[in-house]
Amino acid sequence: MLRPRESRELRLISSFVTVTPEATVTWAHDVSGNAVATATFRTMTDHLVIDSVAYLQLDTQPWPVFDIAASAASYPFRYAADEWTDLGALTTPQYPDPDGRLRDWAQAFVRSRPTDTLSLLKDLSLGVAGWILYQSREDEGTQAPIETLDRGWGSCRDLAVLFIEAARSLGFGARIVSGYLYTPERAQEVGTTHAWAEVFVPGAGWITFDPTNRSVGGSNLIPVAVARDIAQAMPVAGSFVGMTDAFHSLSVEVVVGPHGGDAPK
């Protein structure tokens, strides 16, 4: 999953994925509408290189105004029957919370009943950033929300999952987003992939929340994949046939910066 998701705000001008050694590459869309490339190899090799270059135009507002429906302006509210059906598992927490610790933690951000819906979600996002110290983590997998609360630190994906599960415990439909972060002052530096969240609010639609950077809206975010669970949005996944000790090393480089001319040929 390396191809940016096109939308009203993101225009994908070109996208190239090159695989070494040579492979048969086929494209499909998964259940969430993400573009998925599958590479099948014919020969043995001692290395694998996946090179993805995308040229795009991002037209998002730094301070977006969300036109939330009157029926959802105050929390708690009820989704329409069709919305509830379509959101389905996106409203259901994916991690165990047998003692209700995460639910109680999230409920603490509800200042009153009713309360302003957008303010509640902003407070929850800022609360994640306030409670949890960001720390880059190269370990495989994602921490469970309770584990993140107990440790008090986590990576961007850990913070995003904590926010999403807390929002779901409050009755919101939420999903994980995987992609890239564009920071103008750090353009052309080698970075990593990034993870954040989206919450569905009637009228406004999917609203972007990035707890790691304490931001609302996607003015500096380039989405690649959305999913119910972060394991469904891995940038690269696969398997190989060989000796059990064949794996030597893995490196990832992500560079996001302004393009000075025409799209690369």
C-alpha positions in Angstrom: 0.0 0.0 0.0 2.1 2.9 -1.3 -0.2 4.8 -3.7 -1.7 8.0 -2.1 -5.5 8.0 -1.9 -7.1 10.4 -4.3 -9.9 12.7 -3.1 -11.4 16.1 -3.5 -8.3 17.5 -1.6 -5.6 15.3 -3.1 -5.0 15.1 -6.8 -2.6 12.3 -7.8 -0.7 13.4 -10.8 1.6 10.4 -11.2 2.6 7.3 -9.3 5.3 4.8 -10.0 6.2 1.6 -8.1 9.3 -0.2 -9.2 10.2 -3.6 -7.8 13.6 -5.3 -7.9 14.0 -8.1 -8.8 11.6 -8.1 -11.6 8.1 -9.1 -10.6 4.6 -9.4 -12.0 2.7 -6.5 -10.3 -1.2 -6.5 -10.3 -3.4 -3.8 -8.8 -6.7 -4.1 -6.9 -8.8 -2.2 -4.4 -9.5 -3.7 -1.0 -12.8 -3.4 1.0 -11.9 0.1 2.1 -11.1 1.3 -1.4 -7.3 1.4 -0.9 -5.1 0.7 -3.9 -3.2 -2.5 -3.3 -0.3 -3.7 -5.5 0.6 -7.4 -5.3 4.0 -8.5 -6.6 4.7 -12.1 -7.6 8.3 -13.2 -8.2 9.6 -15.9 -10.5 13.3 -16.2 -9.5 15.4 -16.5 -6.4 17.1 -13.4 -5.1 19.2 -12.2 -2.2 17.6 -8.8 -2.0 14.3 -7.0 -2.5 13.8 -3.3 -3.3 10.5 -1.5 -3.5 10.7 2.0 -4.8 7.6 4.2 -4.9 7.6 7.8 -6.3 4.4 9.8 -6.3 3.8 13.4 -7.5 0.6 15.0 -6.2 -1.2 18.2 -5.5 -2.6 18.7 -2.0 -5.2 21.4 -1.5 -6.2 21.3 2.1 -7.0 24.2 4.4 -4.7 24.8 7.4 -7.7 25.9 9.5 -10.7 23.9 8.1 -14.3 24.8 9.1 -16.4 21.7 9.6 -20.1 22.0 8.6 -21.4 19.5 11.2 -25.1 18.6 10.9 -27.4 20.2 13.5 -28.4 16.7 14.7 -24.7 15.9 15.5 -23.5 19.3 16.8 -24.0 18.3 20.4 -22.8 15.0 22.0 -24.3 12.5 22.6 -26.1 12.1 19.3 -27.4 9.2 17.3 -26.1 8.3 13.8 -28.8 7.8 11.2 -29.8 4.2 10.7 -28.0 3.9 7.4 -24.9 5.6 8.8 -24.8 3.2 11.7 -25.2 0.2 9.4 -22.5 1.4 7.0 -20.0 2.3 9.8 -20.5 -1.2 11.3 -17.2 -2.4 12.9 -15.7 1.1 12.8 -17.9 1.9 15.8 -16.8 -1.2 17.7 -13.6 -1.2 19.9 -11.1 -3.7 18.6 -9.1 -4.2 21.8 -10.3 -5.7 25.1 -11.2 -3.3 27.9 -12.6 -5.8 30.5 -12.4 -3.3 33.4 -13.6 -0.3 31.5 -10.4 1.6 32.1 -10.2 3.0 28.6 -14.0 3.8 28.5 -13.7 5.7 31.9 -10.6 7.5 30.7 -12.4 8.7 27.5 -15.6 9.6 29.5 -13.5 12.0 31.6 -13.2 14.3 28.5 -17.0 14.7 28.3 -17.4 18.0 30.2 -21.2 17.9 30.2 -24.2 16.3 28.6 -24.9 17.7 26.1 -21.5 19.1 25.1 -20.1 20.4 21.8 -19.2 17.4 19.6 -16.2 18.9 17.9 -14.8 20.4 21.1 -15.0 16.9 22.7 -13.1 15.3 19.9 -10.4 18.0 20.0 -10.1 17.7 23.7 -9.8 13.9 23.4 -7.0 14.3 20.7 -5.2 16.8 22.8 -5.7 14.6 25.9 -3.9 11.7 24.1 -1.0 14.0 23.3 -1.0 15.3 26.9 -1.0 11.9 28.6 1.3 10.0 26.2 4.8 11.0 25.3 5.7 10.5 21.7 8.6 8.1 21.1 9.6 6.6 17.8 9.4 2.9 18.0 10.9 0.4 15.4 9.4 -2.7 17.1 6.9 -4.6 15.0 3.2 -4.3 15.9 1.1 -1.8 17.8 0.6 -1.4 21.5 -2.9 -2.0 22.9 -4.5 1.2 24.2 -4.4 0.1 27.8 -0.7 -0.7 27.4 -0.1 2.8 26.0 -1.9 4.4 28.9 0.2 2.3 31.4 3.5 3.0 29.7 2.8 6.7 29.1 4.7 6.7 25.8 4.2 5.4 22.3 4.8 5.9 18.6 2.4 7.7 16.2 0.5 4.5 15.5 0.1 3.8 19.2 -1.3 7.3 19.8 -3.6 7.1 16.9 -5.0 3.7 18.0 -5.5 5.0 21.5 -7.5 7.9 20.2 -9.6 5.8 17.9 -10.4 3.2 20.5 -11.3 6.0 23.0 -13.6 7.6 20.4 -15.3 4.3 19.6 -15.9 3.8 23.3 -17.8 7.1 23.2 -20.0 5.8 20.3 -18.1 7.4 17.4 -17.2 5.7 14.1 -13.5 6.0 13.7 -10.8 4.6 11.4 -6.9 4.5 11.2 -5.1 6.2 8.4 -1.6 5.4 7.2 0.4 7.7 5.0 3.0 10.4 5.0 3.7 13.6 7.0 4.8 16.7 5.1 6.8 19.2 7.2 8.0 22.1 5.0 10.9 23.0 7.3 12.1 19.4 7.2 11.4 18.8 3.5 13.9 16.4 1.8 14.9 14.9 5.1 14.6 11.1 5.4 11.6 10.3 7.5 9.2 7.4 8.1 5.5 6.6 7.4 3.0 8.2 9.7 -0.4 7.2 11.2 -3.3 9.3 12.4 -7.1 9.0 12.8 -10.4 10.0 11.2 -13.8 10.3 12.9 -17.1 10.3 11.1 -19.3 13.2 12.1 -22.6 13.7 10.1 -22.5 16.7 7.9 -18.8 17.2 8.1 -18.0 13.6 7.1 -14.6 12.2 8.0 -12.6 14.6 10.2 -8.9 14.2 10.5 -7.2 14.1 14.0 -3.5 13.7 14.4 -2.8 13.3 18.2 0.9 13.0 17.6 1.1 16.5 16.2 -1.9 17.9 18.1 -3.6 18.9 14.8 -7.1 18.7 13.3 -7.5 18.6 9.5 -5.1 17.2 7.0 -3.2 20.2 5.6 0.2 18.4 5.9 -0.9 14.8 5.7 -0.8 12.5 2.7 -3.2 9.5 3.2 -2.3 6.2 1.6 -4.7 3.7 3.3 -7.6 3.8 5.7 -8.7 0.7 7.7 -10.6 -0.5 10.7 -7.5 -2.0 12.2 -3.9 -0.8 11.7 -2.8 -4.3 10.7 -4.9 -3.9 7.6 -2.9 -0.8 6.5 0.7 -2.1 6.5 2.7 -0.3 3.7 4.5 -3.5 2.8 3.7 -7.1 3.8 4.5 -10.4 2.3 6.4 -13.7 2.6 9.4 -15.5 1.1 10.6 -19.0 0.7 14.1 -19.7 2.1 16.1 -20.6 5.1 14.8 -19.5 8.4 18.0 -17.4 9.0 17.9 -15.8 5.6 16.6 -12.5 6.7 19.5 -10.0 7.2 18.2 -6.5 7.5 15.4 -4.1 6.5 15.6 -0.3 5.9 12.9 2.2 5.1 13.4 5.7 3.7 10.6 8.2 3.2 11.2 11.7 1.7 8.4 14.2 1.3 9.1 17.5 -0.3 8.0 20.2 -2.8 8.4 19.4 -6.5 9.9 22.2 -8.5 8.7 21.3 -12.0 6.8 18.9 -14.1 5.9 15.4 -13.0 8.8 13.0 -13.2 8.8 10.9 -16.4 
